[in-house]
């Protein structure tokens, strides 16, 4: 499925209306006048209402679509600070040349990320990012995505790429995961921190841009199965290393050198031999300050990526050595057999360079002034001319910087790249140098513009040409939209067998000194039939002019062959391999030395390497879903909020924006095979079957005819359902403009896709709700069954435990009863042993009571020491008569008299004691033996209950059973 979706209203202006394929997709006959007949009138009518031009957030809504109307809309939106505009499948981004802080905040990112339909929001680079991210989440084929950011130098490609990376590092790492938050933050921070380092070492200030990328990079943001950012990798293309030793007029070297000069501390300057006020030949325009001159930010990024302090010192020491090399200058020797002399004022710089690179100064001087030639097995030393010495100096600096840059890229990849088993999809962000045309253009500009030609050709092949050809193949009634095809220009540059690159490589592989005029004649002879190349016969400098898609560029041939050879003297490589600097040893340890006398066919040229790497990039782009962002430079002077029509219209025509709008407005950007369409949207038919009695038979693989019928039925049902739900009736013409059924595919507009997706989402939500209800019901029933089972188990266990406890209690009660009965029997036997025999009591004569007592209830106790026996049931009392106490009482009945007497307080020689009956309040009193002789109170622990109290003087004794009366003989 192609996700290069059209956003906005879709018309039928470029589809012929005469097709009658079926009742569903008939095209309405509309005999429209030719565009040229009324074009001026329509343009004037459109441009009359200038106040509304800025409201066109999608250029496909413009009618008519011409360069003039498109330009006016962009200018109107730019004037009200609307810098993004949709142009069909692409996004047009105008560079404001000033910070817009509220446009890229974290809240704005979250707003676009959480929106159900981000396309309904204002155009923004975050819409493109979110669309690619949702394609990965939806697993729409091809799943992997590529964001192609193109435009000329200074149009804002680097800033746009930076915003895209920040967006993905925010939304793809902010989800709640079962991962350590520190790990998530580390990945996000390292991915973002790779940008400052890459820009410091790979970007420079040029005439057209203060932060121009002097290399191309393709960043793969790696996502796991949960669409979370787990790592990234960086692929670089063609670093402009010649800038290290040769800076064009009014331009600067790479940012990192100026950062060191302006941001280093005094101690670091002393270490790097870079004193205040010192000037370096390779640092022109050092007084100019740009935003990118931030040394501390680069150092902080290095720390976050894991480059320790010692490794940082090695890197900056090597960079300082490169700057010291730039101040070396040579003077010709008087004798050609002698090497050139090093000028006196530059000898200190030689020592400093050798010290920074950790190589012997003598060997460094020898390698720069003398070259080694192989003659069989012997080596011959030959002095170099002044030009050769300067070239070897420049070559040494370039190869060191290029190897250091490659090492940094490798280190960054090792730091941020995830293991292959942890990620399954990626989103690629392509940021390459923009189209360049300077006063002097050489091999670097040829390669850069060749890369832009390849990207433009990818866009043309993928969208402009391939879509229109597919419309015709699938049977759509389509009028071709003319567009600029740059295939002939690519054939000129890279074609086979003869092209600019092939002739340049042939010349570079010859073991001879290159001649610009010879190469120019060969180019003119072999390529004169190609209309994209031309020559100025009156020019004194050998050159050729290529008509690129963005304009003509004049290339100087002088020095192009040498740059393509990129020779590195082997003695320089050997010298660096012997350096005492550990980093230099590491980055040059695996580099093979190339013999200057090696066969030309074995020599790998700059053009060959760049072409191979670019072909690998194009293979990746062809296997991914592309998303295009066209960056436009509104004025050549980089002035804030300044819109130059001539500058903008040239870029619009060059990149084919108008043609893109035509095809997007009239075409179907989404194309899906019938089988895939039914697999994804067949559930809509099954759902509508319940309401509209729509029947969808099983999909058979016998041909596309039956599949097409099923798709048409499904689409008809969708429209019927839409009209039944919506108060506004959808016109049949609009239905026909939304979708078309081809021979093998169904073609959809974005509006139709949104309608299908909304219906599918609604059904999926309903199904999900039904599944949730069933699942919850099942879980509730299962939980209830478990509860009932648990209750039964608990009841059984409790019953068993109770029975077990009752049995224990019964056993314990039996034991206690048995012990109690045994003890009671024992106590009874002991009590019986204490009682006097009844027979002894019977033998005693009963005392005859005084008649007076019997009649009046008054008793006179005798003063004899013989005790008086009083009997009464159930109490028997034995009282000793006190000689000094006379008790007089009146009572009726003998037992009452006895009870009253028992409650008397009787004085004794031992003090007082009180006797209380306990028949009704306490236990029955024991019947003790009748005391004879003297009476003794004895404290003893009795076997009887409660017989453990010791009566004492002025104490109260309750109950006879608490006192043991023993007979003392």
Rosetta blueprint (number, residue, H / E / L):
1 X L
2 X L
3 X L
4 X L
5 X L
6 X L
7 X L
8 X L
9 X L
10 X L
11 X L
12 X L
13 X L
14 X L
15 X E
16 X L
17 X L
18 X L
19 X L
20 X L
21 X L
22 X L
23 X L
24 X L
25 X L
26 X L
27 X L
28 X L
29 X L
30 X L
31 X L
32 X L
33 X L
34 X L
35 X L
36 X L
37 X L
38 X L
39 X H
40 X H
41 X H
42 X H
43 X H
44 X H
45 X H
46 X H
47 X H
48 X H
49 X L
50 X H
51 X H
52 X H
53 X H
54 X H
55 X H
56 X L
57 X L
58 X E
59 X H
60 X H
61 X H
62 X L
63 X L
64 X L
65 X L
66 X L
67 X H
68 X H
69 X H
70 X H
71 X H
72 X H
73 X H
74 X H
75 X H
76 X H
77 X H
78 X H
79 X H
80 X L
81 X L
82 X L
83 X L
84 X E
85 X E
86 X E
87 X E
88 X L
89 X L
90 X E
91 X E
92 X E
93 X E
94 X E
95 X L
96 X L
97 X L
98 X L
99 X L
100 X L
101 X H
102 X H
103 X H
104 X L
105 X L
106 X H
107 X H
108 X H
109 X H
110 X H
111 X H
112 X H
113 X H
114 X H
115 X L
116 X L
117 X L
118 X H
119 X H
120 X H
121 X L
122 X L
123 X L
124 X L
125 X H
126 X H
127 X H
128 X H
129 X H
130 X H
131 X H
132 X H
133 X H
134 X H
135 X H
136 X H
137 X H
138 X H
139 X L
140 X L
141 X L
142 X L
143 X L
144 X L
145 X E
146 X E
147 X E
148 X E
149 X E
150 X E
151 X L
152 X L
153 X L
154 X L
155 X L
156 X L
157 X H
158 X H
159 X H
160 X H
161 X H
162 X H
163 X H
164 X H
165 X H
166 X H
167 X H
168 X H
169 X H
170 X H
171 X H
172 X L
173 X L
174 X L
175 X L
176 X L
177 X L
178 X L
179 X L
180 X L
181 X H
182 X H
183 X H
184 X H
185 X H
186 X H
187 X H
188 X H
189 X H
190 X H
191 X H
192 X H
193 X H
194 X H
195 X H
196 X H
197 X H
198 X H
199 X H
200 X H
201 X H
202 X H
203 X E
204 X E
205 X L
206 X L
207 X L
208 X L
209 X L
210 X L
211 X L
212 X E
213 X E
214 X L
215 X L
216 X E
217 X E
218 X E
219 X E
220 X E
221 X E
222 X E
223 X E
224 X L
225 X L
226 X L
227 X L
228 X L
229 X E
230 X E
231 X E
232 X E
233 X E
234 X E
235 X E
236 X E
237 X E
238 X L
239 X L
240 X L
241 X H
242 X H
243 X H
244 X H
245 X L
246 X L
247 X L
248 X L
249 X L
250 X L
251 X L
252 X L
253 X L
254 X E
255 X H
256 X H
257 X H
258 X H
259 X H
260 X H
261 X H
262 X H
263 X H
264 X L
265 X L
266 X H
267 X H
268 X H
269 X H
270 X H
271 X H
272 X H
273 X L
274 X L
275 X L
276 X L
277 X L
278 X L
279 X L
280 X L
281 X L
282 X L
283 X L
284 X L
285 X L
286 X L
287 X L
288 X L
289 X L
290 X L
291 X L
292 X L
293 X L
294 X L
295 X H
296 X H
297 X H
298 X H
299 X H
300 X H
301 X H
302 X H
303 X H
304 X H
305 X H
306 X L
307 X L
308 X L
309 X H
310 X H
311 X H
312 X H
313 X H
314 X H
315 X H
316 X H
317 X H
318 X H
319 X H
320 X H
321 X H
322 X H
323 X H
324 X H
325 X H
326 X H
327 X L
328 X L
329 X L
330 X E
331 X E
332 X L
333 X L
334 X L
335 X L
336 X L
337 X L
338 X L
339 X L
340 X L
341 X E
342 X E
343 X L
344 X H
345 X H
346 X H
347 X H
348 X H
349 X H
350 X H
351 X H
352 X H
353 X H
354 X H
355 X H
356 X H
357 X H
358 X L
359 X L
360 X L
361 X H
362 X H
363 X H
364 X H
365 X H
366 X H
367 X H
368 X H
369 X H
370 X E
371 X E
372 X E
373 X E
374 X E
375 X E
376 X L
377 X L
378 X E
379 X E
380 X E
381 X E
382 X E
383 X E
384 X L
385 X L
386 X H
387 X H
388 X H
389 X H
390 X H
391 X H
392 X H
393 X H
394 X H
395 X H
396 X H
397 X H
398 X H
399 X H
400 X H
401 X H
402 X H
403 X H
404 X H
405 X H
406 X H
407 X H
408 X H
409 X H
410 X H
411 X H
412 X H
413 X H
414 X H
415 X H
416 X H
417 X L
418 X L
419 X L
420 X L
421 X L
422 X L
423 X L
424 X L
425 X E
426 X E
427 X E
428 X E
429 X E
430 X E
431 X E
432 X L
433 X L
434 X L
435 X L
436 X L
437 X L
438 X L
439 X L
440 X L
441 X L
442 X L
443 X H
444 X H
445 X H
446 X H
447 X H
448 X H
449 X H
450 X H
451 X H
452 X H
453 X H
454 X H
455 X H
456 X H
457 X H
458 X H
459 X H
460 X H
461 X H
462 X H
463 X H
464 X H
465 X H
466 X H
467 X H
468 X H
469 X H
470 X H
471 X H
472 X H
473 X H
474 X L
475 X L
476 X L
477 X L
478 X E
479 X L
480 X L
481 X L
482 X L
483 X L
484 X L
485 X L
486 X L
487 X H
488 X H
489 X H
490 X H
491 X H
492 X H
493 X H
494 X H
495 X L
496 X L
497 X L
498 X L
499 X L
500 X H
501 X H
502 X H
503 X H
504 X H
505 X H
506 X H
507 X H
508 X H
509 X L
510 X L
511 X L
512 X L
513 X L
514 X L
515 X L
516 X H
517 X H
518 X H
519 X H
520 X H
521 X H
522 X H
523 X H
524 X H
525 X H
526 X H
527 X H
528 X L
529 X L
530 X L
531 X L
532 X L
533 X E
534 X E
535 X L
536 X L
537 X L
538 X L
539 X L
540 X L
541 X L
542 X L
543 X E
544 X E
545 X E
546 X E
547 X E
548 X E
549 X L
550 X L
551 X E
552 X E
553 X E
554 X E
555 X E
556 X E
557 X L
558 X L
559 X L
560 X H
561 X H
562 X H
563 X H
564 X H
565 X H
566 X L
567 X L
568 X L
569 X L
570 X H
571 X H
572 X H
573 X H
574 X H
575 X H
576 X H
577 X H
578 X L
579 X L
580 X L
581 X L
582 X H
583 X H
584 X H
585 X H
586 X H
587 X H
588 X H
589 X L
590 X L
591 X L
592 X L
593 X L
594 X L
595 X L
596 X L
597 X L
598 X L
599 X L
600 X H
601 X H
602 X H
603 X L
604 X L
605 X L
606 X H
607 X H
608 X H
609 X H
610 X H
611 X H
612 X H
613 X H
614 X H
615 X H
616 X H
617 X H
618 X H
619 X H
620 X H
621 X H
622 X H
623 X L
624 X L
625 X E
626 X E
627 X E
628 X E
629 X E
630 X E
631 X E
632 X E
633 X L
634 X L
635 X L
636 X L
637 X L
638 X L
639 X L
640 X L
641 X L
642 X L
643 X L
644 X L
645 X H
646 X H
647 X H
648 X H
649 X H
650 X H
651 X H
652 X H
653 X H
654 X H
655 X H
656 X L
657 X H
658 X H
659 X H
660 X H
661 X H
662 X H
663 X H
664 X H
665 X H
666 X H
667 X L
668 X L
669 X L
670 X E
671 X E
672 X E
673 X E
674 X H
675 X H
676 X H
677 X H
678 X H
679 X H
680 X H
681 X H
682 X H
683 X H
684 X H
685 X H
686 X H
687 X H
688 X H
689 X H
690 X H
691 X H
692 X H
693 X L
694 X L
695 X L
696 X L
697 X L
698 X L
699 X L
700 X L
701 X L
702 X L
703 X L
704 X H
705 X H
706 X H
707 X H
708 X H
709 X H
710 X H
711 X H
712 X H
713 X H
714 X H
715 X H
716 X H
717 X H
718 X H
719 X H
720 X H
721 X H
722 X H
723 X H
724 X H
725 X H
726 X L
727 X L
728 X L
729 X L
730 X L
731 X L
732 X H
733 X H
734 X H
735 X H
736 X H
737 X H
738 X H
739 X E
740 X E
741 X E
742 X L
743 X L
744 X L
745 X E
746 X E
747 X E
748 X E
749 X L
750 X H
751 X H
752 X H
753 X H
754 X H
755 X H
756 X H
757 X H
758 X H
759 X H
760 X H
761 X H
762 X H
763 X H
764 X H
765 X H
766 X H
767 X H
768 X H
769 X H
770 X H
771 X H
772 X H
773 X H
774 X H
775 X H
776 X H
777 X H
778 X H
779 X H
780 X H
781 X H
782 X H
783 X H
784 X H
785 X H
786 X H
787 X H
788 X H
789 X H
790 X H
791 X H
792 X H
793 X H
794 X H
795 X H
796 X H
797 X H
798 X H
799 X H
800 X H
801 X H
802 X H
803 X H
804 X H
805 X H
806 X H
807 X H
808 X H
809 X H
810 X H
811 X H
812 X H
813 X H
814 X H
815 X H
816 X H
817 X H
818 X H
819 X H
820 X H
821 X H
822 X H
823 X H
824 X H
825 X H
826 X H
827 X H
828 X H
829 X H
830 X H
831 X H
832 X H
833 X H
834 X H
835 X L
836 X L
837 X L
838 X H
839 X H
840 X H
841 X H
842 X H
843 X H
844 X L
845 X L
846 X L
847 X L
848 X L
849 X L
850 X L
851 X H
852 X H
853 X H
854 X H
855 X H
856 X H
857 X L
858 X L
859 X L
860 X L
861 X L
862 X L
863 X L
864 X L
865 X L
866 X L
867 X L
868 X E
869 X E
870 X E
871 X E
872 X L
873 X L
874 X L
875 X L
876 X E
877 X E
878 X E
879 X E
880 X L
881 X L
882 X L
883 X L
884 X L
885 X L
886 X L
887 X L
888 X L
889 X L
890 X L
891 X L
892 X L
893 X L
894 X H
895 X H
896 X H
897 X H
898 X H
899 X H
900 X H
901 X H
902 X H
903 X L
904 X L
905 X E
906 X E
907 X E
908 X E
909 X L
910 X L
911 X E
912 X E
913 X E
914 X E
915 X L
916 X L
917 X L
918 X L
919 X L
920 X L
921 X L
922 X L
923 X L
924 X L
925 X L
926 X L
927 X L
928 X L
929 X L
930 X L
931 X L
932 X L
933 X L
934 X L
935 X E
936 X E
937 X E
938 X E
939 X L
940 X L
941 X L
942 X L
943 X L
944 X L
945 X L
946 X L
947 X L
948 X L
949 X L
950 X L
951 X L
952 X L
953 X L
954 X L
955 X L
956 X L
957 X L
958 X L
959 X L
960 X H
961 X H
962 X H
963 X L
964 X E
965 X E
966 X E
967 X E
968 X L
969 X L
